[in-house]
Amino acid sequence: MNPTSASAQTFRAIDVIRKKRDGGELSRDEIDYLVNSYTRGDIPDYQVSAWLMAVVLRGMTRAETASLTDAMLHSGEVLNLSSLAARKVDKHSTGGVGDKTSLVLAPLAAAAGVAVPMISGRGLGHTGGTLDKLEAIPGFNVNLPVAQFRRVLEACGCAMIGQTAEIAPADRKLYALRDVTGTVESPYLICASIMSKKLAEGIDALVLDVKTGSGAFMKGEKDAAFLAELMVETGERMGKKVVALITDMDQPLGRMIGNALEVVEVVEVLRGEGPEDLRQLCIELAGWMLHLGGVADEVEDGKTQSEKLIASGKGLDRFRQMVELQGGDPRVVDDAKKLPQARHTTIVSSPKNGYLASLQCEQVGTACVILGGGRERKEDSVDPAVGIVLHKKVGDAVSVGETLATIHYNAETRAARAQQLLEASYQIADLPVREKRPLIHRVIGKSGEKN
C-alpha cells in the first residue's frame, strides 16, 4: 500500500471534496490521501460519496485519472510474475451479451507462447461474466490463492480466476459505494476501476475490447471511444502497452447465451467451428495479444498463428489442460453432456416472412438473466444450464413459423417472462438490411491514435 506522505497527513477530506466540486485539479498526494484513508476506514462513506459525485459532475484530467488508477492499484498486492519468461498479456471486455471470447483467447495466446494471467469478473446487469461461464464447468475453481494461480500459469501459460481479497481492495470498496450512489457511469471512475485490477496482475500489455451498441454499457460509439482512449492513455502512463478495439454489441456475439451453452460454443471455436462473428473477433483479438506479447511481428502474423493453433488442435489442448489444472472436468471438451443441461426447451417462432432487421441486444441479455442465467440481485445464485440459442441473426431471411431462437429453461414462470421479452426484441422487415454494422468499428492504439 502507498505510504501516506508527510504532506498528505495535513489534508482534510472536506478540502479535497470542495476542490473537486469547484472544478480544481487534485494533486497526486491528495488522491493518494483520499484513496488510502478510505481503504483503511479513516474517511466515512458519506464524504467519499460526495467526492465521487463531484467527479461525475466535474470530470477528471488525464493526470488525475492516472493518479487515481495508481492509488487504487497500490492499495493492495501487485503480482510479481517476473519469474515467467514469457511476456504477460491480458484482455478485458467492457461487457456484452454472448461474449465468451476470454475463454477462447487465454488458452489460444498461451499456446502461442504468451503468458495470460486473467483476473475476471461475474455478470453485471444484462451482461454475462467470465467467472460464471467457467463455473458452469463441473469442479472448475475460480478462487485459487495467488500461489496456486502462479503454479497453473507456470504449468500451462494461462489461468483464470476472480479478484482475490489482496488485489485492489480500494476498487472493491469504491465500487460498492458507486453502485448505490448513482456514480457508476463516470468514464474516469470506470477507467480507474478496470485498469487498477488489470495492472495488479503484473502484466506487460493489455488488449481492450470496448463494446458499443444496444447491448453495451456504452451505447454510443463516441462514449465508447472516449473511454477507450482514456484507458489506453492511462495504461501507457503506467508503462504498459495497451490497445483498444471498439467492437459491435448491437446484437449478441455468437449464437449461444447462457453459461454452459457458451462453454459449448467456446469449444466449437477452438475446434475451428462455431459462428463466424465470434471466430472473427477471437482471431482479431488474439492477433493483437500475440503482437503485444512479442511472439508476432505484426497483428496479421498473430492472426495467422492463431488460426494455425486452432487448426492443429493446440489451442483446444491448452484449454483442456487449464480446465484440469483448475479442478474442472476436462471431459466437457469432448462431451458437452458433461455440462449442466436444462430440463426443458421452448421455441420463439417468426410471426411473418421477411428479414431480421434488428435484435434488441440488451433485452436478449435480460431474458437470459430472467431465466436464471444471471443475477437480478447481488445475492442471487446462477443456474448454469439455462440460456438462449439464436438461430437467426441480423440480415438473415426468415419465414413465418420458422424458429428464431430456442429457450433452455428449468422454471416455467421464468421461461414465460423470458419468451415475452425475447419475442419483443425481434424486428422483422419486408426488405433486406441494407448494410450490416461492422464487427470491429476501429482500433485505438498508442496515444489515442485511431486506425
Secondary structure as GFF3:
##gff-version 3
##sequence-region A 1 451
A	DSSP	three_ten_helix	8	10	.	.	.	ID=ss1
A	DSSP	alpha_helix	13	21	.	.	.	ID=ss2
A	DSSP	alpha_helix	28	40	.	.	.	ID=ss3
A	DSSP	alpha_helix	45	58	.	.	.	ID=ss4
A	DSSP	alpha_helix	62	73	.	.	.	ID=ss5
A	DSSP	beta_strand	89	93	.	.	.	ID=ss6
A	DSSP	alpha_helix	101	111	.	.	.	ID=ss7
A	DSSP	beta_strand	116	120	.	.	.	ID=ss8
A	DSSP	alpha_helix	130	134	.	.	.	ID=ss9
A	DSSP	alpha_helix	146	156	.	.	.	ID=ss10
A	DSSP	beta_strand	158	162	.	.	.	ID=ss11
A	DSSP	alpha_helix	169	179	.	.	.	ID=ss12
A	DSSP	alpha_helix	187	199	.	.	.	ID=ss13
A	DSSP	beta_strand	205	212	.	.	.	ID=ss14
A	DSSP	alpha_helix	221	237	.	.	.	ID=ss15
A	DSSP	beta_strand	241	248	.	.	.	ID=ss16
A	DSSP	beta_strand	256	257	.	.	.	ID=ss17
A	DSSP	alpha_helix	259	270	.	.	.	ID=ss18
A	DSSP	alpha_helix	276	292	.	.	.	ID=ss19
A	DSSP	alpha_helix	299	311	.	.	.	ID=ss20
A	DSSP	alpha_helix	314	325	.	.	.	ID=ss21
A	DSSP	three_ten_helix	330	333	.	.	.	ID=ss22
A	DSSP	three_ten_helix	336	338	.	.	.	ID=ss23
A	DSSP	beta_strand	344	349	.	.	.	ID=ss24
A	DSSP	beta_strand	354	359	.	.	.	ID=ss25
A	DSSP	alpha_helix	361	368	.	.	.	ID=ss26
A	DSSP	pi_helix	369	373	.	.	.	ID=ss27
A	DSSP	beta_strand	387	390	.	.	.	ID=ss28
A	DSSP	beta_strand	397	398	.	.	.	ID=ss29
A	DSSP	beta_strand	403	409	.	.	.	ID=ss30
A	DSSP	alpha_helix	412	425	.	.	.	ID=ss31
A	DSSP	beta_strand	426	429	.	.	.	ID=ss32
A	DSSP	beta_strand	440	444	.	.	.	ID=ss33
A	DSSP	three_ten_helix	446	448	.	.	.	ID=ss34
###
